Amino acid sequence: MAGASVWYHRDLSRAAAEELLARAGRDGSFLVRDSESVNGAYALCVLFQKHVHTYRILPDEESFLAVQTSQGVQPKRFKTLPELVQLYLQPSQGLVTTLQFPVEREETTEERDYSDGEDEKPPLPPRTASTGSALGPTGSTPISQDTPPENVTASNGLSTISHEYLKGSYALDLEAVKQGANNLPHLNKTLVSSCKRLHGEVDKVLCGLEILSKVFDQQSASMVSRMIQQSMSQGGDQELEHLVTKLAILKDLLSSMEKKALKALQDMSSSALTVSPLMSIRHKAIPVQTFEVKLDVYLADLTKIGKSQKYSLSVDVEGGKLVVMKKMKDAQEDWNTFTHDKIRQLIKSQRVQNKLGIVFEKEKDKSQRKDFIFASAKKREAFCQLLQLMKNKHSNQDEPDMISVFIGTWNMGGVPAPKAMGSWISSRGLGKTLDEMAVTIPHDIYVFGTQENSVCDKEWVETIRCALKEYTEMDYKPVAVQTLWNIKIAVLVKAEHENRISHVGMSSVKTGIANTLGNKGAVGVSFMFNGTSFGFVNCHLTSGNEKIHRRNQNYLDILRQLSLGDKQLNSFDISLRFTHLFWFGDLNYRLDMDIQEILNFINRKEFEPLLKVDQLNLEREKNKVFLRFAEEEITYPPTYRYERGSRDTYVWQKQKATGMRTNVPSWCDRILWKSYPETHIVCNSYGCTDDIVTSDHSPVFGTFEVGVTSQFVSKKGLPKSSEQAYIEFENIEAIVKTASRTKFFIEFYSTCLEEFKKSYENDTQSSDNVNFLRVGWSSKQLTTLKPILSDIEYLQDQHLLLTVKSLDGYESYGECVLALKSMIGSTAQQFHTYLSHRGEETGNIRGSMRVRVPSERMGTRERLYDPFPMRLGINQI
């Protein structure tokens, strides 16, 4: 009933609702939208004296609706939303003004276009594809299941069949019973028809159990085999009875399999020594790599030594040492050899991209720094990666500070992958690629996002594992696979990291035709790597040169609906839920330029003019999408639309049922990321392959050096009351984009807090602009936060998430994240950052705070990389 009312706007955002009311401009203008804070609730928004007033409409236990009232006031209850609105159209009902002018949603032609940009009917997903699985401690466990369209049809079909039986065949069965029949043939036929799909699913599970039974329980295996054979010929009247039998056997097998497997493995372990899986993995030996460099010296030192000196730096990863040799005229002099534990820190110059400072430990508590100039920035990055690998390999530290992550995205064009995918996995091809000395280093995490991938999940993961094994000589473990139709994401990690992965989550969002088909949309995976949260999103957005607004809406729908990460952070969209979020896929944004001009620039390898008309870049500049995300510079040609079988020719015209369609060459396939402030992340490569030609898209790769934290355990135990750390605020001021004049409060979230905390309402409020509101909190309105651990080594890795919420609707008007690291000290530090909500920048927030750490808990350690070094105090030179 509400859906037919012009004033009901469903999931319209708060900001968009305020804009519509502001345009209406008349007191008493109103609309109703879904609440952003409570599922099943609504928000009644009313314009009065240029300000928007919001009232919450909440359902009670009996599903009656009522406008939230002050404590002690009896609410008026209604069965439906139109009934409620009808009352408040009458004067003197307790609102700020009477409801008078319903505001309709303003839709542009593009907004009403729910197509996915395709002129043809989208292909159905492969029937054998599973929807999602995550690798847990005991094996593969399903996490989430998104029903593909044919499943929806099946479930709806069951409902339809049941209704048809009750309307028609039911009477026939009733008549048969009256005549003395002992069975119900029409009901039996209905149940058999309804359960046809269940037969197939049970058979699939039994086939899987048959394999396990052959290993652990021969007797069960023969029984399962007989059942599968019988099911091939079973039918007729006994079909339903046979299904019930199969379900009973399935129940017995599932309940007993683990016990039988445990006994079998115990028997095996008593008769033979077991070999640790990690010990059996062969690691590819990395040869010693030598880099030619120059010692960088200050002008004053040049007078002493005459000129800059040539050196060679040899990294022995397997031996755990760095050999520094000074070049002489007639020979090489071994200047020094440093073992892995004597290399204290690497300091990358931000101003000179090929310059690196190395801090060596010379004597106890004494260090020496040398600055070297490499042949190129690429050589510097290769040296750093090798040194990090050496440190990780030989360090006594239990957990890594740094890992490397590979991200790959590829629209496969509905064709299976070629056997040779080495160039994709090793980041070789065009653009920013890895140095040949770093190509051989295996990454810690590999993430593959594909679109139009018709290969079933099991086969695709096996293809990736075999390719990785061939290239790295290592067995990678699948963490999770998630599928939505032909959109897939697969995450694999080194075996040594398997136990560092926890809290695996998966989700998907459909954005295809009318947001119901999964041929367009996104799949996502999230997990914790020790103490660091990661999120990965692979998407396929609406195609078509002109579909910019639709693509933007796809992005916002995914941002809001993808269910990943800590459930306590549901007030925040996924761009703020993770320490590191990677978003990639076939984003389908195109180039706004004449085709011939585009081809001319590509032939001349002049990409800068093209990037200026790239739709994604233009929309990001307008803050329409990917707010505050980062993307590495693009230095490779557009990855779409190539002639299949070649990378020399772009095919920019395509015959469709509706006529000739133009697809200009474009950078459709992209990788972006967003990380918390004061964390370490560096993109070492971003490019595309030039030798994989089975699709009209080229595979794109990106590799990242990412700082991670351990699951911290204090060596000093839990803090005494005198050793408690505190997070204290002196004041906070926020400017929020709103025409409302309600009161606000702040919620604080962090993994370092036992539970989220709330401030009191703001004690200052002013406005110089009807569309913006300045609200402030003094120290007495702000609660002091107590972290669960007080060690500085722990606190400097923590972040605090803030959300500014209204008292009237308990809805967020903006969220942000603050790093605690730069706030640690005896005096208060200033902070200033932006607020965002639902992907839109909604204001800014500033204030003064400090993280007070007791002296007993101030001990820390140096890390190889430290973007904000606490003791050396340098990272830009």
Summary of the structure (lengths in Angstrom):
residues: 877
radius of gyration: 31.3
end to end distance: 65.7
largest distance: 117.1
contacts: 2794
relative contact order: 0.09
helix: 29%
strand: 31%
